[in-house]
Amino acid sequence: MIFTTNSPAETEAVGAALGRIVPAGTVLAYRGDLGAGKTAFTRGLARGLGCHELVTSPTYTIVNEYLGGRLPLFHFDMYRLASSEDLWDIGWEDYLDRGGVCAVEWSENVADALEGAVTISIEKLGEFTRRITIEGGEFLADFSL
C-alpha cells in the first residue's frame, strides 16, 4: 500500500494508524534517506501503540525502548552497524523474544537478519511531501487511515 503525506504530522498519522493494528513480534524494516521522515513515522507508531513518551532518533544509542504502550516499541538505528553480525552482538534475539515491535532504521545494513519483516519505504518527493510504501504482513489487510 502507498500513502502520500504533505507534512510531518501526516507522516506521523500513517505511523499511528499502523501502531493501532500492528501485532506483537512484528519487525518493521525502514528504508529512506536521511531526513526522509523515519523518526516522524516512529513517533506516530508509538502514539498508535499508546505510548506517549518523547520519541527521538536512536542514532548514538543504537536502540531506544518505549514501554508505555499496549506493546513495547524498540526503535533501532543501524546506520553505524557494519553488518548483521553486529546486530546479533547487541542482543537482537533478546529484543525479538520480548514480544514487542521492532522498528529498524537503516535496515539495509542488516537486511539478512530481517527476513520476513514488514518493509516501510519513505521517499522524499518535496520539502514536506513523502511517499510511504508499506509491504508485507498479513495484518495489513485491516490497515486504513
C-alpha positions as CSV (number, residue, x, y, z in Angstrom):
1,M,0.0,0.0,0.0
2,I,1.1,3.5,-0.8
3,F,0.4,6.8,1.0
4,T,1.4,10.3,0.1
5,T,1.8,12.8,3.0
6,N,2.3,16.5,2.9
7,S,3.6,17.3,6.4
8,P,5.4,15.6,9.3
9,A,2.0,15.4,11.1
10,E,0.5,13.5,8.2
11,T,3.5,11.1,8.2
12,E,3.0,10.6,11.9
13,A,-0.7,9.9,11.3
14,V,0.2,7.0,8.9
15,G,2.5,5.6,11.6
16,A,-0.2,6.0,14.3
17,A,-2.7,4.1,12.2
18,L,-0.2,1.3,11.8
19,G,0.5,1.3,15.5
20,R,-3.1,0.7,16.3
21,I,-3.1,-2.7,14.4
22,V,0.5,-3.9,14.4
23,P,0.8,-7.3,16.2
24,A,3.3,-8.4,18.8
25,G,6.6,-9.7,17.4
26,T,6.5,-7.5,14.2
27,V,9.7,-6.2,12.7
28,L,9.4,-3.1,10.6
29,A,12.3,-2.5,8.2
30,Y,12.6,1.2,7.3
31,R,14.2,2.4,4.1
32,G,14.7,6.0,3.3
33,D,17.4,8.7,3.0
34,L,18.5,10.9,5.9
35,G,15.7,13.3,6.7
36,A,13.0,11.2,4.9
37,G,10.8,11.0,8.0
38,K,11.6,7.7,9.6
39,T,11.7,9.1,13.1
40,A,8.5,11.1,12.4
41,F,6.8,7.8,11.3
42,T,8.1,6.2,14.5
43,R,6.6,9.0,16.7
44,G,3.3,8.2,15.1
45,L,3.8,4.5,15.5
46,A,4.5,5.0,19.2
47,R,1.4,7.1,19.6
48,G,-0.7,4.4,17.9
49,L,0.7,1.9,20.3
50,G,-0.5,4.1,23.2
51,C,3.0,5.3,24.2
52,H,3.2,9.0,24.9
53,E,7.0,9.2,25.7
54,L,9.2,11.6,23.7
55,V,10.4,9.6,20.6
56,T,13.9,10.5,19.4
57,S,16.3,9.1,16.9
58,P,18.5,6.3,18.4
59,T,21.5,7.3,16.2
60,Y,24.1,7.2,19.0
61,T,22.4,4.7,21.3
62,I,21.6,2.1,18.6
63,V,18.2,1.4,20.3
64,N,15.6,3.3,22.2
65,E,13.0,1.4,24.2
66,Y,9.4,2.7,24.7
67,L,7.5,0.6,27.2
68,G,4.4,2.6,27.9
69,G,2.0,1.3,25.3
70,R,0.0,-1.8,24.6
71,L,3.2,-3.4,23.2
72,P,6.8,-2.4,23.8
73,L,8.4,-0.5,21.0
74,F,12.1,-1.0,20.2
75,H,13.4,1.7,17.9
76,F,16.7,0.8,16.3
77,D,19.2,2.8,14.2
78,M,21.5,0.5,12.2
79,Y,23.4,3.3,10.5
80,R,26.6,2.7,12.4
81,L,26.5,-1.1,12.2
82,A,28.7,-2.7,9.6
83,S,26.8,-6.0,9.3
84,S,24.1,-8.2,10.8
85,E,26.8,-9.8,12.9
86,D,26.9,-6.5,14.9
87,L,23.1,-6.7,15.3
88,W,23.3,-10.1,16.9
89,D,26.1,-8.8,19.2
90,I,23.8,-6.1,20.7
91,G,21.2,-8.7,21.6
92,W,18.8,-8.6,18.7
93,E,17.4,-12.1,19.5
94,D,16.5,-10.9,23.0
95,Y,14.5,-8.0,21.6
96,L,12.7,-10.3,19.3
97,D,11.8,-12.6,22.2
98,R,10.3,-9.7,24.2
99,G,7.1,-9.7,22.1
100,G,7.2,-6.0,21.1
101,V,7.5,-4.2,17.8
102,C,11.0,-3.6,16.4
103,A,11.2,-0.5,14.2
104,V,14.6,-0.6,12.4
105,E,16.0,2.5,10.6
106,W,18.8,1.8,8.0
107,S,17.6,-1.8,7.8
108,E,19.5,-2.3,4.6
109,N,22.7,-2.5,6.7
110,V,21.4,-5.7,8.4
111,A,18.9,-7.0,5.8
112,D,20.0,-10.6,6.1
113,A,18.8,-10.6,9.7
114,L,15.4,-9.2,8.9
115,E,13.8,-11.9,6.9
116,G,10.0,-11.7,7.0
117,A,10.0,-8.1,8.1
118,V,7.3,-5.6,7.0
119,T,9.1,-3.1,4.8
120,I,8.4,0.6,5.1
121,S,10.0,2.8,2.4
122,I,9.8,6.6,2.8
123,E,10.7,8.7,-0.2
124,K,11.1,12.4,-0.2
125,L,9.1,14.0,-3.0
126,G,9.5,17.6,-1.9
127,E,10.3,19.6,1.2
128,F,7.4,18.1,3.2
129,T,5.9,15.6,0.7
130,R,6.6,11.9,1.3
131,R,5.6,8.7,-0.4
132,I,5.3,5.9,2.1
133,T,5.1,2.4,0.8
134,I,4.3,-0.5,3.2
135,E,4.8,-4.1,2.1
136,G,4.4,-7.4,3.8
137,G,2.5,-8.6,6.8
138,E,-0.9,-10.3,6.7
139,F,-2.2,-7.9,9.3
140,L,-2.1,-5.1,6.8
141,A,-5.3,-6.3,5.2
142,D,-7.0,-4.4,8.1
143,F,-4.9,-1.3,7.7
144,S,-6.6,2.0,6.9
145,L,-6.2,5.7,7.8
